[in-house]
Amino acid sequence: MKNIDKFLEFSESLKLVRNANVEVNNKVIIDDIYTDLLPKNGILSKVNLPRTTILIGRKGTGKSTIFQKSQREIDKNKNYLSIYIDVKTLYDNSAPTLPTEIEALPESKELIKYLIYSNFVKEIILKTKCKLKKRIEKNYIVNFLGLSEVLLEDVYVELDKIENEIDGVFKQLNTTLITSFKNSISSKVKNSDNANLEASTTKGIGVCISCSETAEKSIKTEFDNSLAIYLDLKKCFIDNIIKIRDILKIKTLFIYLDDFSEVDKYAQTLFMDWFVAPVNNLSEDFVKFKIATYPKRFHYGKLDNAKIDKVSLDFFDAFYTIEKKTGTADISAMERLALDYTERLLFNRFKVYFPNNSWEELFEIAPNELYEQLFISTMNIPRKMGYILSYCYESCLIHDTKIGKTAIENAALRYYNDVIEEYFLVNEYVCRPFGDKVSNEHQYELLINHIIKRQIDNKEHLSTKKEKIVDTSHFFVSNDLTYLLDNLELNGFISTYNQRKDEANVLSNIYGIDLGLCKKFNLIYGKPCTNKTNKHTLSPLFNFNNLIMEYFNGTQVIKCDKGHELHYSQLDNIKFFGMKCPICMQENIITTCSVQPKYAEIKQKFEEKEDNEQINISLQEYMLLDILKKSQKSISYEKLSSNVDVSLNSLQKLIEKMLNKGWIEMDLDLDRALNKEFVRITSKGARLFDKINKIINRVKIEKL
């Protein structure tokens, strides 16, 4: 079969992460393959406006690609200057260096955390300065703007001022934090000695209150106060870039912040309150930010919502405003736009990789059927399309078999098993919506043991009734309950398909279950709101409001500081009183309630059945073992970096740790032959990987 190698390149180009360049014959092809989600480059045109813009979309929706294309467009304008910053990589590289005697203390974790935050704020400012300098130093920028040597020197003076002042500020801040920490430890030791003395001289039990929480609050307070005292961002940064603007005679500096949602909430809060918001609000309309974020994982801080644009890339949020009837979204128009995007996305790349249209001979289904099947499989997420087509290359093309509908569905199942479910179960640091109170374990049990089980029952019920339509891939819940499912949606198990009023005239979210998950449990996937299927989709059979409420009534409780427990169904009433415990209020005591789990979680079962202390592995380490184990061959650093969501620099540090643990080893023969660094999994690493998977599989079986 011809052109299968080209097809592999084509599919892999859709999988690239972050700001990776897509090249063919050593030529960057972003201008040829860029495909806007909306007609007439609607997304790109909005991102290119001189306004601060929040680009919202789940992993793989193309945020980095949009930034890459936008930056190329912006750089063509003499009045604009742009810089790109990978926030996650910057945060990962912000680890501090501490004296050995301090780092060895258990309490130093809190200090390290806040020093990371301190370095993060510092590095984002200095990185902006360095990126700005590099952009200016590029010959085409200098020539484009017609800068003289004298003016260029003036710019460098202002850039050096930024670095010198910021270095001084954060050196003072970190010194203050370390000093405060030392004083706190000394005080804790003294209090502990006094408490022990009390215990030895009285018949009762002396009370020694743990200082860990107090120490944490103390460091945080010291950190916040020190920032307020030492960091005058206007004086040491904003004023300097305003002067640079006047020297360069440019109108707008665009700062692209990628992977913003990959850092935790407090880091985002610091970043937003101490850098983004002040620069955005005080730079005399000079600096405009372009920020890539996940749904429900963004801290707006002091950004004025009226002065920023929000652009969504996920299916429903992107298309629901296009056409409306009777106050709800027209799903037919949305589907047409989605299919149009899928067709344009694939066709633009096919033109590059298959200029003679030879790609059609690789499929046994018509193009229109291909576009529809990929839309259903991926909900228009380009990276997911890349994975599915790459899987089809492995399952079909290399065996001289054309790709058909069944192959795509099987690839969707593999994607669900290998990517969505596997990493969700293993990753204790999985990205979660801010404010989400439901553990990943509870979410998974809700999904598999309740939502999926109900759909299986629904399928059997419809089959028994001899209904013509038995698709059970969609369900709906009222809007006031959707926040309980945000984590499942963010991590790809379900997707919002539409919003409609149900038979009780209540506005509800219609969710589509991932096609791979449907196939795993033999659920029939159907589009919910076409003429063929809308007869039953919003019937009470698919109303999951009670199912969700009963689940949370049974698995979580509202508990106050005094130990009083109340039903989860009373949450709205308790929120009305500011989460104060009604039982304590009757006793004239004021205590705060919180939502707490009531049963042992999946993670705790891991700990019961296996000594989890012996399995000290991060998600990224597990992902690398996964890729290497399944490939059964050596893989280059570059390929690993493009398949795992880490930069090459971060990957090198990760590989170094894994080499020291003996889980992987260098392939020196390939290294010498190809002049590239390759690694492969060791037998020790393979045994560890199998051990983890056995634990996961046992937990799945027990839950089902």
GUBA-878493 format. One record per residue (C-alpha): x, y, z; residue in one letter. Coordinates in steps of 0.1 Angstrom, whole numbers, plus 5000, padded with zeros to 4 digits. Each point is the difference from the previous one (the first is absolute). Example, Ala and Ser with C-alpha at 12.3 -4.5 7.8 and 13.67 -1.06 7.14 Angstrom:
REM GUBA-878493
512349555078A/501450344993S/
***
This chain:
REM GUBA-878493
500050005000M/501450344989K/500450325021N/499649835034I/503250175013D/498650344989K/496849915018F/501949945032L/501750344997E/496650154994F/498449845030S/502950075023E/499950374990S/496650035017L/501449865033K/502850255006L/499850195032V/500750365011R/501750224976N/501749734979A/500650094964N/498549774973V/502549964972E/500049834966V/503449984982N/501450235026N/497450274992K/497750135027V/496549944987I/497850175026I/498750254974D/498949714977D/498449785026I/498550255024Y/496249945001T/497850245020D/497149855020L/497750264985L/499550104964P/502050294987K/502649965027N/497650125027G/502149885029I/503350134987L/498550344991S/498850055036K/503349885015V/501950244978N/498150305014L/502050235023P/498049895030R/500849765028T/498549674990T/499349685020I/500149694977L/498049725016I/500149644990G/500749655013R/503349834993K/500849954963G/497450264987T/502850194982G/500750305023K/503849994994S/499549974962T/497750305001I/502750195019F/502749904976Q/498050114970K/498950325017S/503650095010Q/501049964963R/497250234989E/500850265027I/503750014992D/499150124965K/498650335014N/502650275006K/497950145029N/500049685020Y/502549785018L/499449665014S/501549755025I/499149645009Y/500449865035I/499349645011D/498750055035V/500149645011K/503649954991T/500950335017L/498249885032Y/501749664999D/503450174998N/499450225030S/501249765026A/502350185026P/503449915014T/500049985038L/502749945026P/500249635007T/499150045037E/496850174991I/499049784971E/500349695023A/497350125024L/496549864994P/498650355005E/502050134971S/497449884975K/497950315006E/503050234997L/501049834967I/496550044987K/500050385006Y/503550044987L/498849824968I/497250264998Y/502550285006S/502349874973N/497049954977F/499050365003V/503650114995K/500649784971E/496950104981I/501150365002I/503649924990L/498949764973K/497850284985T/503050235000K/502249734984C/497549914974K/499450364992L/503850064996K/500349694977K/497150124978R/501650344997I/503449864993E/498949804970K/501350174969N/496750014983Y/498450175030I/502850265001V/499850064963N/496350005000F/499850275026L/502950194986G/501850035033L/503350185003S/502949885023E/499350285024V/496349925004L/500849635003L/502450085028E/497350205018D/497749704998V/502749785015Y/500450245029V/496449985009E/500149624997L/503049985023D/498250225025K/497249765001I/502349705007E/502150185027N/497050135019E/498149674998I/503049815012D/500450235030G/496349985009V/499849635000F/503349955017K/498750215029Q/496749825000L/501549655001N/502450105027T/497050135021T/498249674995L/502949785010I/500750225031T/496349985010S/500149624995F/503049965023K/498450215027N/496849804997S/501949675004I/501850145030S/496750105016S/498549664992K/502949825017V/499650225031K/496349955002N/500449624996S/502549995029D/497650205022N/497149764991A/502149705008N/501050155034L/496350065007E/499249634993A/502749885023S/498950225030T/496249944999T/497849695005K/498050094969G/501149994964I/501950314989G/498750154968V/502550074973C/498350164971I/501449934966S/501650304985C/500049894964S/496850184991E/501150315019T/503449994983A/498449974966E/497850305006K/503050195014S/502149944969I/497150094977K/499350325019T/503750094999E/500149924963F/496950224992D/501350285022N/503549994985S/498650024965L/498050305009A/503050175016I/502749924975Y/498449964966L/499050334984D/499349864965L/499350334985K/503350155011K/502249704991C/498349874969F/497050184986I/501650344998D/503049854982N/498049834973I/498050324995I/503350174993K/501049724976I/496650054982R/500850364995D/503549934987I/498849734976L/496950204990K/497849695001I/496449995011K/499549665016T/502049725016L/498249664998F/501149755027I/498849654993Y/499749795032L/499749634992D/499049725024D/498850245026F/497649755015S/502849755007E/501150185031V/498049995033D/497550265011K/502250195024Y/502850034974A/497450134976Q/498750245026T/503550145005L/500750014963F/496850184993M/500050245029D/503750094999W/500749994963F/497249964975V/497450235015A/502450295009P/501849994967V/496749974981N/498450295020N/502950235005L/502049984967S/498050284983E/498349754977D/503449884987F/500249645012V/497349754990K/500049645013F/498949694981K/499449735026I/499349634992A/498049835028T/497849705007Y/496350045008P/499350075037K/503850045007R/500650374997F/500450265027H/498950344987Y/501250205030G/499950374993K/499549974963L/497050204989D/497649764982N/498650284979A/503450074986K/501049654989I/498849754974D/499349645007K/500249754971V/498949645005S/501249714979L/497949715013D/497149894979F/497050145018F/501650325013D/501450084966A/496849954980F/497050055021Y/499650374992T/500049944962I/496349944995E/497249995025K/496449895000K/497550045029T/502850115023G/502149694997T/502949914977A/499349854966D/501949685001I/499749944963S/501850324992A/502749925026M/500649664985E/500350144965R/502650245013L/501849735018A/500149774970L/501150294978D/502950065024Y/501049635000T/500050004962E/502150314998R/502449885026L/500749684983L/499950134964F/502550285007N/502549745013R/499249754973F/500950274974K/503550025016V/500749635007Y/498049864970F/500250274972P/498649754975N/496949925021N/501449645004S/498850005036W/496549884989E/501449664991E/500949945036L/496350005011F/497249774992E/497350255010I/499050324982A/501550335011P/496750135014N/499749685022E/503650045010L/499450365012Y/496949905019E/501649705017Q/503050215011L/497850275014F/498049755020I/503349835012S/501750325010T/497550295005M/502350204977N/503249975021I/502949994975P/502549825022R/497549735007K/499449974962M/503849954997G/500149725025Y/497049824984I/501450024965L/503449895013S/498449705016Y/498349934967C/503450014983Y/501149735024E/496949784998S/499250034963C/502550174976L/503149815009I/498049684995H/498950124965D/496550055013T/498050324993K/498650205028I/496349975006G/497450105025K/500749705023T/503750085001A/499350355011I/497649885027E/502649755012N/502650285000A/497650215021A/499849715025L/503749985002R/500350375006Y/497649985028Y/501849715017N/503550124994D/499650375005V/496850125016I/499449735026E/503549875007E/501550345008Y/497050125019F/500249705024L/503850025004V/500550385001N/499550155035E/500950344985Y/497549984972V/498750344990C/496750075018R/497650294999P/500850265026F/497649975029G/499149644991D/499149815033K/499649664985V/503049765000S/501149834968N/499249675016E/496450115007H/499750144965Q/501249674985Y/497549795021E/497250244991L/500849964963L/500549624998I/497849875028N/497150244995H/499950194967I/501349724978I/498049745019K/496950204996R/500650034963Q/500549634997I/496749955018D/498450264976N/501449814970K/498549675013E/496850175007H/499750154966L/500949684983S/497449815020T/497450264989K/501149944964K/500750364995E/501550094966K/502650225017I/502049865028V/502950255001D/501050075036T/503050234995S/498450325014H/498350115032F/499050335016F/500150175034V/498650335011S/502550294998N/500250045038D/501649665002L/502550024971T/502850125023Y/500149655014L/501049874966L/502650264991D/502949785008N/498849724979L/499550244971E/503450175004L/501749664998N/498149884969G/497649745014F/497050204989I/499350324979S/497350255001T/498049954968Y/497250245003N/497850195024Q/496249964999R/496950025021K/498849675012D/496449895002E/499750195034A/501150324982N/503349995020V/503250104981L/502349714999S/503449894987N/500049714975I/503349815004Y/501449764974G/502149715014I/503349944983D/499749774971L/502849775012G/498349975034L/496749924982C/501749724980K/501749865031K/496549945016F/498249934967N/498050315001L/498750114966I/501150364992Y/497450234984G/499750374995K/497450125024P/498150274983C/499549904964T/496649914987N/500849645003K/500849995037T/498450305017N/496949805009K/501649855030H/503250195009T/498350245024L/497549765014S/500149925038P/501949684991L/503150224994F/499550255028N/502849935024F/499250265026N/498849765027N/502849754992L/502750275006I/498350145031M/499549655015E/503649924994Y/501350315018F/497549955028N/501449665006G/503750074995T/500750345014Q/498950195030V/500050355013I/502150015032K/500750285024C/503150065022D/498149845029K/499349684981G/496350064992H/499049834968E/497250124976L/498749864967H/501650134968Y/496550094988S/500050285026Q/503050174984L/498050284984D/498350095034N/503349995018I/501750224973K/497250255006F/501350045036F/503750034989G/500749635006M/499450045038K/498949685018C/496250035010P/500449765029I/502950205015C/498050324995M/497349865022Q/502649975027E/501250364994N/503249874984I/501350104966I/501849734980T/500749964963T/498749714980C/501849834971S/499249724975V/501949695009Q/500149644986P/498449735021K/501549684986Y/503449864992A/501250134967E/501749804972I/503350155009K/499649875035Q/499449654986K/503250034981F/501850075033E/498249705017E/500949744973K/503450124992E/502650185021D/499850334981N/503150135016E/501949764979Q/498550144968I/501350354999N/499350104964I/498750324984S/497550014972L/502650124975Q/502349715009E/497149764996Y/499150154966M/503649954988L/500049645013L/496749954982D/501350124967I/503349815002L/498349685011K/497550004973K/502550094973S/502449725010Q/502850204984K/502250305007S/498550354995I/501850334994S/499750295024Y/498350214973E/497349754994K/499349955037L/499850375004S/497450034972S/497949725014N/500250105037V/498750345011D/503550125013V/502650224984S/503349854988L/501850175029N/497649865026S/500149654983L/503849995003Q/499850065038K/497349745002L/502149744981I/502950075023E/497949915030K/498749684984M/503549904989L/501250045037N/497049785011K/500949734974G/496750004983W/501450104966I/503449994983E/501750174971M/500349824967D/503650084993L/500149814967D/497350214985L/501550315016D/503249944981R/498449904967A/497550284998L/501650275021N/496950035021K/499249915036E/497849705003F/498649825031V/498349675005R/498249835029I/501949765023T/498649685015S/499850185033K/497950274984G/497849754982A/499349815033R/499150335017L/497750094971F/498249665001D/499750025038K/498250334998I/497749884972N/499049695020K/499050235029I/497950214976I/498349704984N/499149845034R/498450335011V/498050024968K/498749655004I/499150055036E/498150324991K/498149834971L/
***
